[in-house]
Amino acid sequence: MSFACKVLASFLLIFISSTKGTALTHITILGALDHDIDLNIPSFQMNDAIEHIQWNKNEMRIVQYQHGKIHDGQKETYQLFLNGTLKIKRLNRSDTGTYKVIVYDKDGKNVLEETFILRVLEKVSTPVISWNCINKTLTCEVTRGTDLKLRLYYNGRSVGEGQKVITHKWNANSNGSFTCTANNDVSEETKTAVIECPGKGLDIILILSICGGGLMFLIFVALLIVYISKRKKQHRRRSGFIVADEELEVRAHRKISEEGGRKLQPVPGSAPQNPAASQPPPPPSHRPQVPGHRPPPSGHRVQQQHKNQKQRRPLPSPGTQVHQQKGPPLPRPRVQPKFPRGATENS
């Protein structure tokens, strides 16, 4: 019996020594989305006896250390340090998985094996608190976060829990401080708000003031419309008066132009109005003898000439003639010669 016990004890010692340094446990690691994370090997010290370090993800090699050199084919995602730590850059959801590290010494002996379970979580966002004093309802909600917990506190006392949204309704006056907290395994955010709701009397005053403000606004709009319409009517009237005045002015100008044109018709210089009076009497030897006709006396002839000169209209000045003859030229009246009364009667 003693010999058998000795053999069994030696066998156990050999088995324990051969499996010494091998870890059979799994370590769970939580990482934040879009952040870096380091996978540190616990209870491991780097020394000259270490010859080979290898990291695998889901049984596939990603980086390794061998013969004093680091071989990392994915530098954009992974980085291996000389102490065996693996750095994963800017975590995304696809980085979730199982990572395993294996360490060998120069004799090829397996010194250490460690397995890590990595979970990538999204950080929680800052909670948003909103309330309605009429319905007496308060709401706390978050928009981002993985596996988060949401809690609502009123003056330090918990009044509700949830995942994404918490709705709290009070019966009495709940003026005070509300605090909403959102957290998960990688982050935590808190928001505090002080609620101040007016009483019933103030609610009625607020409603009446809002209604009164709306009524005043409608009255102001109506007055503005009336004022604009009156201004348009006045403008139309003024425009009509101006047009009428312009038409009257044009008509008056035309009438003056016509009258001025008639007055300014030049009298032919070669044909006097009374040819009988303007022509000198023929000599006595050549004077025709008309039976029964006697020439009027000289005094009557002088008076007739003086009268004809008065009847002649004075010629206007050149400046006046140019100003009056703006319109189209008018037809000249025919000038009929006038004979002395005595001559007409005798004839």
Disulfide bonds with the S-S distance in Angstrom:
Cys133-Cys197 2.11
Cys140-Cys180 1.62
